[in-house]
Amino acid sequence: MSRISKLVLAALAVAGFAKGADAACGKVTIAEMTWASAAVATHVEDIILSTGYGCQSEIVPGDTVPTVTSMTEKGEPDVAPEIWINSAREVVEKAVDEGRLKIAGEILSDGGEEGWWVPDYVIEENPDLTTLQAVLKRRDLFPDKEEPGMGRFYTCPAGWACEIINNNLYKAYGLKDAGFTLFNPGSGEGLAGAIAGAYERRQPIFAYYWAPTALLGQYPMVKLGGMTHDMESWSCTTDKDCADPKPNMYPKSVVMTVVTSNFAEAAPEAFEFVSRVSWSNKFLNSLLAWKDENQATPRETAEYFLKNHEDMWSAWVTADVAAKVKAAL
């Protein structure tokens, strides 16, 4: 069992199921990350905290590394509903050891997955292209229109933790020598749009992505092999100043809710609630697919979830809190 998993179990063991929401909650700031699953989780928690627990809940913008750093150094925001721990493991563990942060629980019950992908039809037409090494020999299949003769790898937008990791893996696996550019799509929407656009035209594309997402449910992709995770060199892989990155790959991700210790101590009932928020990849994929199909905002998706999946979220709270949330909806 990993150290992070032990910290999660310890946090859950310490907290008993609160009997109510009578204690003052006060002001609570919640980080809204730039990807859909995290944004929806933020709005679900915002609605329940404000209507069910009487918190003065406020949503603030966030991204993995800046948010964890701010929580550690400044004590805010109070809650980060979806932190992919592989991107910030050392910072989180150090802050937990120092008593600044607490791991509330695993919001994604079966873990997250990150990697480098190509569309399934590319594999159907080229059965040998299941590994990174094979793809690097076929830059002609993944042309960079702005760099004639070069292939293109779509990386993460600036500010995302995976941007640092992909930069180091780009060097470690020799993508530049193989004739591939490292293309920044500008935003999460830009990356998703590039994959969707290529898929709908049945064009090859070579890109980073992650699950759970509606995108990979709508546009099946194959994660490339030939890349293995090495824990010993992983810390350098996640360091923007890594001098000599080694071949590596994203491990299966523990995806958790992280809170400040001040929040956990000041609002124990609210902390108990956020500790219990958890859903599976399969469910979240379907929820995000509904969001995309209906062009819904994170707020609208959260309201849809609360109105249509009471059986799930009511298990996260007490009966009196559930009644307050239902009345507010």
N, C-alpha and C positions, 0 to 999 in steps of 0.2 A: 504493500500500500504506500502510495506517495505521501510526502509530507503535507502537500496541499489537501489530499483526501482526509488525512488525519485531522487537519485543522477544521475542515468542514464538519466532520463527525463530532469533534469536540464542541464546536459552536452549537450544533443541534442538540447535543446532550445537555448542555448547560441551560438551554432555554426550554421551559415547560410551556405547554399551550396556554396562552394568556386567557383569563376568564372574562375579560371584557376590555373596553376601550375607554375606561373612565379617567385614567390618568391624563394629565395635560400633555399634549403632543408638541405644541409649539410650532416654530417655523422649521420646515424641512426642505432642503434643496435636493433635487434629483437630476442627475446628468442624463441628457438625451444624446446618445451617440448618433453618428451619421448613417448607420445602416438600419434597415427596416426592422429586424427582429428586436434589436435593442430599443429602438424608438417606440415600438408598440408596447414593450414591457414597461418603459418609463411612463407612458400615459395610463396604462392599467394601474400601476402603483400610485400614480398621482391621483386618479379618481377615487380609489379605495382609501388612500390616506386622508384625503380631504373630506370625503363624504362619510366614511365609516369611522374614522378616528379623530376627526375634527382638527387635523393638522393644517397649518398654513403652508400648504405645499406649493413649491415653486419649481418649475422646470428650467434648467440652465443648459446651454450647449456644452458638448463634451466630445472627447476622443480618448482612446485608451491611455496612451502615455501621458498627455497633459492632464487628464482627469485624475489618474492615480497619483501623479506628482503633486497636484494641487491638494488632493485629499490628505496626502502625507504631510506636506509642508504647511498648508494653510488651514487644514481641518474642514475644507469644503470643496465640492458639494458633500452633502451628508450621505447620499446613496448613489451607487453606480450599479444599476440592475444587471448589466451584462458585461462582465470583464472576461476576456479570453486570456486565461492566466499564462499561457505560454509566451505571450507578448510582454508580460510585465512580472514574471515570477519572482525575480530577485527583489524588486522594489516592494512588492506586496508582502513577501515573507519577512523582509526586514522590518517593514512597518508594523506587521502583526506582532513580531517579537518585541518591538519597542512599545507596544500597547497603543499605537496610533490608529490602527485599522482593525476591523474584525471581518472575518469571512462569514457571511450569513448563511449561505447554502448554494447548491448547484441549481441554477435556473434552467439549464439544459440537462435533463435527466440522463440522457445517453451520450452526452459530450458533443463537441463540435468537430468539424473536419475542415482542414485547409490544405491546399495543394495547387499544383499546376495541371491544367486540364486542356483537352481538345474535344471537339464535338464527337458524339458517337458515330456519326456518319463518316467522319474522317477515318475512324478505325475500321468501319465496315468496308470502305474503299481501299484502305491501306492497312491490312491486318498486322503488319510488322511495326506500326507506329505506336506501340503501347508503352514505350520507355522514352525517357528524356534523351538518351543517347541516340535513339533512332530518329527522333524529331529533329535533333540538331544537325543531322545529315541532310535534312530536306527543307532548308530555308526557302527554297523555291515555292513550297506549298503555303508558306505563311508570309507573303511579301509585305514589306513596309513601303507603302506608296510614296512616302516622303523621302525614302532613302533607297533609290534604285539598286537592285542587286542584293539588298539586305533582307533578312527575315525580321519579323517583329514579335516581341514578347510583351504582352500587356501586363504591367505591374500594378501596384496599388497607388491610390492618390496620395499626394504629399500630406504628411501628418499622421497617416495610419502607421501602426507599428509594423505591419507587414511590408511597408515600403522599405524599411531598414533591412529586414530579413531578406527580401527579394533582391535588394542591391548586393548583399553579401553572397547570396546563392548565385547570382548572375556572374560574379567574379569567380567563385569557387568552381563552378561547372564550365567555365570558359565560353559563355554564350557570345561574348564579343568576338573571340577568335573564330567561333563557328559562324559568324556573320549575322548575328541577331542584335537588333537595337533593343534598348530598354525603354518602352513607351509608357509615359504617364498619361492616363486617360483624363486627368483633371478632377474627377469626382467619382463617387460611388455610382452615381447615375450614368456617368460617361462610360465606366467599365461595364456595367450591366447592359447599356445600350449597344456597345460594341459587340458583345457576345450575342445579344438578341438579334441584332441586325445581320451578323454573319450567319447565324443559325437559320433565319428566315430566308436568306438567299442561298443557303447550303454552301457557304464558303468556309474554308478552313480558318480557324483562329486558335492561337496558342496564348493562354492567359492564366493568371492567378484567379482563384475564386474560393468560396467557402460554402459550407453547409452547416445549418439549415438555411435555405433561401428559396423563395418562390421561383427564382430564375432557374435553378437547377432542377426544379420540379417541372417547369414548363419546357426547358430546353436541356434534355439529357446530355451530360458531358462525361468523359472518361478521365479519371485522374491518372496521370502518368506514373509508371513504375520506374525502376532504375535509380531511385532516390530513397535513402534510408536515414532514419533519425539517429543521431549520435549525441547523447546527452552531454558527454564530456566537452565537446566543442560548441554546444548550443549557445552557451552564454556569449561567446564571441560572435556567433551568427546574429544575435539580437542587438549587438553593439554597433552603433553607427561609426565608431572609430576602430572597428576590428581591422587590424593590420594584415592578417593572413587568414581569411575565412576558408574553412574546409567544406568539402561536400557534405550536405546535410539535408534534412527535410523536416517539415512541420510534424510534430507528434500529434496524436489524438488529443484534442484540447479539452481540458476541464473548463467549463464556462460557468462562472459564478457571480453571485451578488456580493459586492463588497461595500461595507459601510464604515463610517468613522466611529471610533470608540465613544466619542461624545454623544453621537446620536443613539447608539445602542443603550447607553446608560441613562440618557435623559428621557427616552421614549421607549421603554421596554416592550410595550404592547405593539407599537408600530414596528419595532425591530423583529418581534416574533412573526408578524405578518410577512415582512419581506423575506424572512428566512424560509418561509414555506412556499414561496412562489416558484413553481417548477413545471415544465412541460417537455414533451418529447419532440425529437426531430420531425417525426411523421405528423404530429398535430400542428406544429409550428409551420411546416411547409404548406399545409392546407390553409392555415389562417393567412399566411402571407400571399398565397395564391388568390384567396378571396380579396385581399387588399388590392392586388394588382388588377384583377379582373374588374373591380368596381372603381378603380382609380381613387381609392379612399386614402385619406390622410391617416397618420398614426393614431390621431385622436378618434377618428371615426371607426378605425379598426378596433381600437380598445373598447369603444362603446358597443360595437357589434359583438365582440367576444363576451363582454359582461352580460349582454342581453340574451345571448344564445348558448352560453356554456356555463350556466350557474352551477351545474354539478361539479365542475372543476374548481372554479375560484372560491366557491363557498366552503370548500375543504381547507382553504388557507386562512379562514377567519372564523370568529365565533358567530353564533346565531344572531346576536344582537347587532353585530357589525354588518353581517350580511343583509339584515333587514333595512338598515340605514342606507346601504348602497343601493338596494333594490328600489327603495322609496325615492332616492335621488334620481335614478335612471327613469 
